[in-house]
Amino acid sequence: MNQRGFSLIEMLVVMALFLTLMLVVSDIFLSVSLTQRKILTGQRAMNDLQYNVEQIVQQTRMNKIDYDYYNDQITHPIDKLALINENDETVLIYKYDEGCAPEVLSCILQKVGNDDAFVLSSNNIEIEKLDFYILPKESPYQFDELQGEYKSDNQPQVIIVVQGKTLALHEEDVKTINLQTTVSSRYYER
């Protein structure tokens, strides 16, 4: 007699192949999802840190470097950037380590004159390092009457070095981001 249908062995083989295929597909899906989450977390943190650096660059470009704040004793690296704005107020940009937001231990602060300092950095990045290198070390704004010339003929520049760590829910998503840029001050009086 000829019976139509599948035998028990055929059904078991098909189910084993189907389960193996599902395991492979689900593993690929989970791997892609995990990679996408890591990339998005890192990209968001990179964008936020780049924005913070651009804020510092803008302040440096539009204001005068306050060489008097450093008492002509510039040693590198510097942990605070001192500028003088158009209202002749001191602008300080520095790393602050006293807890800036929930779960953020260190951030970038900006203080203008006698006003309260405000946070420049975002809440998903912890600032591990913020260093400034000011060139030239001597003030190009001061005239040396003994020498009959300015202390420096170079345009003031600031090298900004920032290291930030992403804050993420999963330990494998935490990344360290390093950024460095050089900016020239547009303020150059003679």
N, C-alpha and C positions, 0 to 999 in steps of 0.2 A: 504494500500500500504506500502510496506517495502522499506524505503529509506536507502541507505548506506551513511556513513559519520559521522562526529562528530557534536554534537549539540553545540550551542553557550555557554551553561553552561559548557560543558566538555572542550571546548577550554579555557575558562576563568580559570577554575580550573588548567589545565595543565600549563598555562602561569604563574599563581600565584606560583605554586610549582617550576617552572623553575626559576623565578626571586628570590624566597627565597633561592634556592640552590646557585644561582650565587652570591647573597649578602654574604652568609656564606663563600663560597670559596674565594671571593675577599677579605673579611675581614681577613681570615687566611693568604692569600698571603701577604697582606700589613703588617700584624703583623710579619710574618717571615722575610720579607724584612727589616723592621725597626730594629728588633732584630739583624739581621746579620750585618747591618750597624754599630750599636752600638758596637758589638763585634769586628768587624774589626778595627774600630777607636781606641778602647781601646787596642787591641792587638798590633797595630802598635806603639802606644805611649809607651806601656810597653816595647816593644823590643828596641825602641830608648833610653828610659831612662836606661834600663839595659846595653845597649852598652856604654852610657855615664859613668855609674858607673864602668864598666869594664876598661874604659880608665883611670879613676882616680885610680883604683886598680893597674893597670899595672905601672903607674907612681910611686905610693907609694911603690910597691914591689921592683922596680928596683933602687930606689933612697934613699938617706939618709934623715931622718927627720931633718930639720934645727931648732934645739932647740935654737940656738943663735938668730934667727929671733924673737922669743917670749920672749927673755931676761929672761928666766927661770921663766916667769910669766904666765904659762898656766892655764887658767880658762876655764871651759867648759860651753857651747859649743864654738868652735872656728869657725869664719866665713871664714878664709883663711887657706889653707894648704900650708905650706912652706917646700919645699924639696930642696936638693942639688943634682944635677945630676953628671954624671961622668966627665963632663968638669968643675966642681966646680962652676956652675952657679946656681943661685936661681931659682927654679920653683915654681910659685904661682898658686894655683887653688882656684877660688872663684866665688861667685854669683855676677852678674853684673845687675844693675837695670836701666840702661839708654836706653833701647830699643836696642835690638840686631839684630832684623830683622823686616820686616814689620809685624805688629800685635803681635810681641813677645816683651813683656815688660822686662822680665828678663831671663837670661841665665847663663850658666856656662862658665867662661873664664879661659884660661891657659896662663900664661906669663912666658917666659923663658929668664932669664938674662935681657938685655936691649932691647930685641926684642919687637915688638908690640904684644899685647895680641891677641889671636885668640879664636873663639867660639868653644866650645866642644859640646854643646847641639844642638839638631836638631830644625828645624823651626816649628814643630808642637807641641812643648811642651813649656809651660811657667814654669820656675823653681820658685816655691813658697818658698822653704826652702832648704838650703844646709849647713849642720853643720858637723863639725869634732870633734872627741874626741880623743886626743892623750894620749896613755898610754905607759910607765909611764910618769908622769908629770915632773920628773927630768931626765936630760939627762944621758943615759947609756954610753955615749961616753966620759964623763968628769970624770977624776980621782980626788977624793978629797984627797989631800995630808995630811990634818989634821987627817982624819979618816983612811987613808991608804987603801981606797977601792973606787970603782966606786960609783957614786951617786945612781945608780940603777943596778940591775942584771937582769932585765927583758928585753926580746926582745921587741923592739918598735912595737907598734900596733896603727892602726888608725881605728876608727869606723866612717863610712861614713853614714850619714842620709840625704836622698834626698826626697823631695816632689815636684811632678810636676803635672801640670794641662794640660789636652789635649786641644788643640785648634781645634774646630770643627765648621762647618757651622751651625749645628743645636744645640740649647741649651741643648737638651736632650742627646746629644752625649758627652758632656763635663764630664770628670771624673777626680778625683784626685787620683794620684798613689803615694804610699809611698814605698820606698826601703831603706833597711839598710843592711850593710855588714861590716865585720871586716876583716882587712888585716894586715898581719905582714910584716914589712920591711925586705927584705933579706939582707940588709946592716947592719952588726953588727960588728963593729971594736972593738978590744981590744988590 
